[in-house]
Amino acid sequence: MDGAKTERLRETLAKYMAKKGLRSTEQRRLIVDTFFESPAHITIEELLANVRASDPKVGYATVYRTLKLLAESGIAHERRFGDGVTRYELADDEDEHHDHLICTECQAIIEFEDPRLEEIEQEIAERYGFEVQWHKHELYGVCASCQEKRNKKARNGRRK
């Protein structure tokens, strides 16, 4: 993530915390910094492990509360892809909107963007006189890697 975006997000968080009467602690700063450097779609457990590499004393509840704070302030999005696990990703700028392909076998998450899809969604909204505030588009299926594993297994099964 570029420095300008990081600073803008830090300012947003600082304003939100001031409004809520919250203070910035060393552990909270470590969690936020680690989150900013993490890959998209990170779980609380994954973030906790990354944070504990720097400070083993950080607890689960602190990471959980900090991620909730990031989501409430608009800096992170909570994502639930139907497997019972909540994942977090940095909130996108409007021009960086993306959607998701989710593999139901290995739980891989592939982000994609397609301006044609966005145009169609806008046309549909206009047709029905609907003003879109936000949306998410998630497609569930089997990724190419898992399909290949299935096909390989099927081919090996026929040879016996």
C-alpha positions in Angstrom: 0.0 0.0 0.0 1.4 3.4 -0.9 2.4 5.9 1.8 -0.2 8.5 0.9 -3.1 6.0 1.3 -1.6 4.7 4.6 -1.4 8.2 6.0 -5.0 9.0 4.9 -6.2 5.8 6.6 -4.3 6.7 9.7 -5.8 10.1 9.8 -9.3 8.7 9.3 -8.7 6.3 12.2 -7.3 9.0 14.5 -10.3 11.2 13.9 -12.7 8.3 14.5 -10.9 7.3 17.7 -10.9 10.9 19.0 -14.6 11.2 18.3 -15.2 8.0 20.3 -12.9 9.1 23.1 -10.4 6.2 22.4 -6.7 6.4 22.8 -4.0 5.0 20.6 -2.0 2.4 22.5 1.2 0.7 21.5 -0.5 -2.6 21.0 -3.3 -1.0 18.9 -0.7 0.7 16.7 1.1 -2.6 16.2 -2.1 -4.3 15.2 -3.1 -1.6 12.8 0.4 -1.5 11.2 0.4 -5.3 10.9 -3.1 -5.2 9.3 -2.0 -2.6 6.8 0.9 -4.8 5.7 -1.2 -8.0 5.6 -2.7 -9.7 2.6 -6.3 -9.2 1.9 -8.9 -11.4 3.5 -7.0 -12.0 6.8 -8.7 -13.7 9.7 -8.4 -12.6 13.3 -6.3 -15.7 14.1 -3.9 -15.0 11.2 -3.5 -11.4 12.2 -3.0 -12.4 15.8 -0.2 -14.8 14.8 1.5 -12.0 12.8 1.2 -9.5 15.6 2.5 -12.0 18.2 5.6 -12.4 16.1 6.4 -8.8 17.2 4.8 -8.8 20.6 3.8 -12.2 22.1 1.8 -10.5 24.9 -1.0 -9.2 22.5 -4.2 -11.0 23.2 -7.0 -12.2 21.0 -9.5 -9.8 22.4 -7.3 -6.8 21.6 -6.9 -7.9 18.0 -10.6 -8.6 17.8 -11.6 -5.1 19.2 -9.1 -3.4 17.0 -10.4 -5.1 13.8 -14.0 -4.1 14.9 -12.7 -0.5 15.3 -11.2 -0.6 11.9 -14.5 -1.9 10.4 -16.6 0.7 12.3 -14.4 3.5 11.1 -14.7 2.4 7.5 -11.0 1.4 7.2 -11.7 -2.3 6.9 -14.4 -4.4 5.5 -15.6 -7.6 7.2 -16.1 -10.3 4.7 -18.1 -13.5 5.3 -17.8 -16.0 2.5 -20.2 -18.7 3.8 -17.6 -20.8 5.6 -18.3 -19.4 9.1 -15.0 -17.4 9.2 -14.9 -13.6 9.2 -12.1 -12.1 7.2 -11.0 -8.5 6.9 -9.6 -6.5 4.1 -8.7 -2.8 3.7 -11.7 -0.8 2.5 -11.4 0.2 -1.1 -11.6 3.6 -2.6 -14.7 3.8 -4.8 -12.5 3.5 -8.0 -10.9 0.4 -6.6 -14.0 -1.7 -6.2 -13.5 -5.4 -6.7 -15.6 -8.6 -6.4 -14.8 -12.1 -5.3 -14.6 -15.7 -6.6 -14.7 -18.1 -3.7 -13.6 -21.8 -4.0 -15.9 -24.0 -2.0 -13.3 -26.7 -1.8 -10.0 -25.0 -0.8 -11.5 -21.6 0.3 -9.2 -19.7 -2.1 -10.5 -16.2 -2.6 -9.8 -14.5 -6.0 -10.4 -10.8 -6.4 -11.5 -9.6 -9.8 -12.6 -6.4 -11.4 -14.6 -6.0 -14.6 -15.9 -2.6 -15.8 -18.5 -4.4 -17.9 -20.1 -6.0 -14.8 -20.2 -2.6 -13.1 -21.9 -1.0 -16.1 -24.5 -3.8 -16.2 -25.2 -3.4 -12.5 -25.6 0.4 -13.0 -28.0 -0.2 -16.0 -30.1 -2.5 -13.9 -30.3 -0.1 -11.0 -31.3 2.8 -13.4 -33.9 0.6 -15.1 -35.6 0.1 -11.7 -35.0 3.6 -10.5 -32.7 2.3 -7.8 -29.9 4.3 -6.2 -27.1 1.9 -5.3 -25.3 2.8 -2.0 -22.9 -0.2 -2.1 -22.9 -3.7 -3.3 -20.9 -6.9 -3.2 -20.6 -9.5 -5.8 -19.5 -13.0 -4.8 -19.4 -16.1 -7.0 -19.0 -19.5 -5.3 -17.6 -22.5 -7.1 -14.5 -24.6 -7.7 -11.2 -23.0 -8.6 -9.0 -24.2 -11.5 -6.6 -25.9 -9.1 -9.3 -27.9 -7.3 -10.8 -28.8 -10.7 -7.5 -30.1 -11.9 -7.1 -32.2 -8.6 -10.6 -33.6 -9.2 -9.8 -34.5 -12.8 -6.5 -36.1 -11.9 -8.1 -38.1 -9.2 -10.9 -39.2 -11.6 -8.3 -40.2 -14.2 -6.3 -42.2 -11.7 -9.5 -43.9 -10.4 -10.3 -45.1 -14.0 -6.9 -46.7 -14.4 -7.3 -49.1 -11.5 
